[in-house]
């Protein structure tokens, strides 16, 4: 297979434990393959992403399961198992003739990154998608050959001695999202897209219903495109039908791009994959981050977007007065038109459409030059 596609280098991708990481990794792998760099995905046994990568023609290898939690017991278990795991992985990397390893932040990458750090011929790459460097990646910064950040401001957090190792390239975005044709919606209203995702979808759904009750004029100005899950879709459709609200309600979309491209503004969780897609498509959003005890990255992502005039942030339901929270959402929806052009200009400056190619070019350069 390698000879048939002209493979020049072999790269292991690891630490892929979330859908955000999976989407970024697949987008980057596709860009690398066009340059003769073939990716092998190192996943823990039973990973939900095995089928996705395999169906797209990538080899998947199973690596030892490494404790993911930050509990005291998990830390002890990691210490006890690390050395034996590293030795096991080193053998795999040697047999596969691997030239480089790239970690996406998940703790499952620890043994693979540890093995690569001990093998002089293997280049070590780290990639973070959120504003906060992951715990796993931070452990290998000193040994990394290249550190990839989505935003320039992240360089300030790792110290000047590592600055030369860093490369700011954005977050790889799926080509299907970028090339998607916007769904046709016959309306003269602005289109508001609500992405509930799979984390606490009920909270966003109930918040938006409360918003309509308190500020019904929203439905006069906006056509609602609402994404939700199978547990909520019947109730939401019934609600929109009962109150004769112009809307389209779907379950989790196979390709969000067709809806994001049609939208004027979005309400969403600030997951890294959503942020990267909206930046690439230049769509402003109102971000509702989960509490930090549920997701340690979302709030920092949303704060960055709001601070740099690319979106708005709304406090989570546990830490804000409900009426104040609703008023802020309404205020942002009412005022975004004045800021829409500037927001799109700010997002255009980040050029996330080409992130996968920029990262692939740099990885190829490092593998070729050894620097």
Secondary structure, DSSP 8 states (H G I E B T S, - for coil): -TTTTT--EEEEEE---SHHHHHHHHHHHHHHHTTTEEEEEEEETT-TTHHHHHHTT-EEEEE-----S-SHHHHHHHHHHHHHHHHHHHHHHHHTT--EEEE-S-GGGHHHHHHHHH-TTSEEEEE--SSS--HHHHTTTTT-SEEEESSGGGGGGS-GGGGGGEEE------HHHHH--------SSEEEEEE--SSSHHHHHHHHHHHHHH-TTHHHHEEEEEEE-TTTHHHHHHHHHHTT--EEEEES-S-THHHHHH-SEEEE---HHHHHHHHHHT-EEEEE---TTT-TTHHHHHHHHHHTTS-EEE--TTTS-HHHHHHHHHHHHHHHHHHHHHHHHHHHTT-GGGHHHHHHHHHHHHHHH--
